[in-house]
């Protein structure tokens, strides 16, 4: 299905009250304490970036659009746009390719970028976003930081083209690049922050190389969010812990660069044991699924289960990741501790 529709047809504009109510819901969840991020969510119109979305039904996906002739369907579209939920925005052959993330999760991630840390230097952060999607997140960052400090990249012109148009219609002109997100965007580097809105099997080393010393990389990995502090970009060294929140994103799409006949790693980067091999207590535990996603392919299932049980079902924030040159490994509690294992590469 085409992603070229640029916006709703002329009609009644959503009131500022709709955005204000969404902001109220996000604040009730403990986010948007920073008035500058709050202003971005209040002033950037999400409906311009989500002119349509898809809802799963028993008969497949139903398309809701702001340009629908049916007023009831238009009302459902508008209600969905300003609800704190993720929206499926781009389908290809029945498969979800791109989405607009849940606004409260977006707010949390943007706050955790800590862009204000550089304000004392007299210049703002330069941010690379991997996973342009609708362009809404890039608009929020452009509102907060200025358009010249935001670069966003996605694989397909079918996604970046409409996003670029919607950003311009909303008054924002960040650099929107069509390319392989795993390679970053070297022509716009260096970056003080990198934020990914797509799930990774591991952290692309190109991202670390394109950062400044002290930069922060925030990315979905293994149903969590890893926050890596870059210590030595030239030596490709970074380290950090997972945030506490669960996070489920569409996988990063990248051209397959494997030898002919080689089966690339699946989305999420791991080949995992079948679910029927798991005990019921593990199947029901969300913390186990995080550890399983993080360690499968590197540790056998019995070791993963043993670690989960011995460590009393450890929370996400006890885990971390170290990037050291061409090597990456995950760890529990401490990078030098007894529990560590390699992550897959690109």
N, C-alpha and C positions, 0 to 999 in steps of 0.2 A: 504494500500500500504506500502511496506517495506521502512524503513528508513536506510537500511544497506549499501547503496552505499557510498563508502568512498571518491570518488573524480573523476574528469574527467580523461579520458584515455589520454595517452601521446599524445601530440600535441603542437602546438605553445602556449607558455606561454603568458598570457596577459601582456602587457608592463606596466612598471612603470607609463607611461603616463596616463593609464586608472585610476589608483588609484589617481594620482595627479589631474586629472580632477574632480574626485569625491570630493577630499579634497577641491578643488577650489570652487565647488558648495556649500559645507557645510560652508566654510569660508564666502562666499558671503551672507549666511543667518545669519551671526553674531556669528558663533561658531568656536571652535578650535583655540581660541586665545592663549591658553597654548601650547607652542611648544612641550611639551612632549606628550600631547594627539594628537597633529597634527602628530608627528612622528609615533605614534601607528597606526593611520589611513592610513598613507602613506606606512607603512612597513608590516602590517598584510594583507595577501591576502584574500579578502572576497571570491574569487571563490573557494578556498579550502574548505570553510565551507558551501558553497551553491552549491554543485555539480549538483543539479537540483532544480527546483521549479515549481509551478503550476499556470497557468493563466486561469482565468474564461472566458469561451466562451458561446455562445448560446447553445452549445451541452454538456455543462459540463466543467470540468477542463481539460486543456491541459498541458501535462508535457513537459517542456523544460530542456534539459540536456547537460552538457558538453561532454558527451560520445555518443551523438546522431550521427548516421552515416550521417545524412543530414547536410551539411555545413551551409545552411541557418538557420536551427533550432539551430545549435551550436552558430551561430553568434547572434541570438536573445537571447539565454541564456546568453552569455557573456555581451551583451549590458544591459540586465536586471540586472545582478549581480552588475554592476558598475554604475547603475542609483540610484539616491537618492529616493528610494521607498522601502516600505515593501514588502516582498516576502513570499508567502505561501509555506512552505517547507515540511509539513507532513500532509497528509490527512488520515483519517480512516473512512471507510464507507461513503464517500462523505462529511465528516465534517472536517473542519479545526481544527487541534489539536495543531500545532506549526508553528511558522513563524520566519523569520528574520526581525527584526524591521527596520524601515526607518533609514538609517545611520545618518542623521542630528538630529533626535530625540535621537538616541543613544549618539551622541556627546554631546548634551545638557544635558542629564541625567548624563553622566559621569563627565562633568564639574561641575554640581550641586552637585555631591558627595563631592566635596571640599576635596579631598584626601590630598592635600598639607598642610592642616591645622596642620597635625601631624609631618611635616618634622622637625620642631624645636625641637622635642623630641628625635631625633636621630633614630627613627624607623618609618617605613611606616605603612599605614593603613592595617588592616586585614579586608578583604571584603567577605561577603557572598552574592552570587547572587542566587535568587530564580527564576527558569525558565531558564534552560541551553540552550534550543533550539538547534541551530546549533553549539554552542560553540564559535561563532565569538566574542560576547561581552566579554566572559571570556578571550579570546585571547588578546583583546585590554587591558583589565585590567592587565593581566599577563605581557604584554609588558611594561606597565607603572609602575607596582608595584613590579613585580617579582612573579614567579609562586607559591612560598611558601606562599604567602599572599592572595591567591585567592581560595575560595571554591565555587563551583557551584552545585546546586541540582535540579533534575527534577524527575518526578514521574515514568517514564518508562525507562527501560533499552534499549528499542527500540530507545529512544532519546539520553540517556546519553552514550550508547556504541559507536555509530557513532561519537558523539561529542568528546568523549575521544580520539578516533583514529585520528580525524582531528586535534585536538589540538596537539597531539604528532607529526603528520606529519608536522605541522607548527613550531615545535620546542618548544612547551609550554606544561607543565605538571602540571597544577593546580589540586587540589583535585576535582574530578568529582564524585558526590555522587548520587546514585539512592535512592529516598525516597520521603516522603510526605513533600513538601515544606512548608506547613503550620506549620510544627513542627521545621523548621529551620534545623540546623545540630549541635546539642549540643556537639558532640565529637570534633569538631574543634573550638568551642567557646573559648574565647569571641571575638566579632567582633567590629570594630570601625565604620564600615559602612555596611548597608544592602541595596541592590538594588534589586527590583523585576521587572521582565519584563513580568508580567502577571497581569490581573486585579483582584482586591480584593473586597469582600463585606465589609470587615473591616480589621484591622491590627491584625494579630495573636499575642497573648500575648507572645508566645514562642520566637518570634523575639526580643521583648524588653528585656526579661530575659537573652538572650544570648549576649546582647550588653555590652559595657563598658559605664561608665558614660560619657556623652557628645557625644555619638555616634549619627550618623545620619542615619535615615531610609528613603529611597526614594522609593515610590511605587505608581503604578496606582490605583486610587480609584475614582469611579463615573465620568468617562471620564475626569479626571484630574490627576495631580501628587501631592501627599502629601509629604512634607518634614518635618519629625518629628525629633525633638531633644530629645534624651533620657536623662532624668534628674536623675532618680533613677531606675536602672535596677531591683534591688531586690524587690522594691515595684511596679514594672511595671508602671512607670510613664513616659510619653512622650507627647510632644505637638508641634504643628507646623501649618504652613499655606500651602495652595495650591500654586503651581506655576501658572504662567499666561497661559501656553500653554495647549491646548487640548491634550488628549492622549487616544488612543483607542487600547487596547491590548486583546489578547486571554485570557479568564478567567483562573485563577489558577485552575488546576485540583487537586483534593484531594480525598482520599477515603471517602465515605460518612460515617459519624459517628453519625447517628441519630437512634432513636429507630425504630424497625420494623414497617412499615406502616406509618411512618412520612415522609411527603414530604419535602425534603431539599429545602433550598432557591435556587432560580434560579441564573444563572450566573449574577454577579453584586450585588447579595445579597438582592434584593428587589422584592416584588410583586407590580406591578405598574398598574395604571388605564389604560384602553384602550385608544389608540390615538384618537379615535373619541369623547372622552369626553373632549378633549382639544380645546380651542379657536384657531382660525387660527393664531393669532399673536404669540401665544406661540409655536405652531408647527414649525413656521419659525425661531424661535430664539434659537441659539445654547446655549446661557447662561441659558435659561430656562431648556433645556434638561440636562445640568449639575446639576442644582439645583434639578430637578425632580429625577434624578438618585441618588443624595445624600440623599434626604429626603423622597422619596416614601417608604411606609411601616412604617414610623414613624410619618409623618404628613399627614393629609387628603389633597386631591388635592386642595380644595378651599383655604386652608391655604398656600400651596406652591404658588399658583397663586397670592394670596394677598401679600405675602412677595416679590415675584418677581416684582410686580407692584409698591408697596410702596417704595421699595429700588432702584427703577430705573434700573431694570435689572442688578443686581450686578455682577461684574467680579469675576472670580475664586479666585483671590488672596485676596479677602475680606473674604473668608471662611477659616476655619481651623478645626483641629481635636485635641481632648484631649483624651489621654489614661490614665486612673487612676485605677489601679488594674484591676478588672474584668469589669469595666465600660468603655465605649467609647462613646463620643458624638461629633457631628459636631456643628459648630457655625458660626455665621456671625459677623464679625468685632472684637468681643472680646469673649474669653471663659466665662467671667462672665457677658456677656450682656443678653438682653432679648430673643434673638433668638438662641436657641440651642435645639438639639434633639438627641436621642440615635441612635447609629449605631448598626447594627446586629452583633452577635457574631459568634464564631466558635463552 
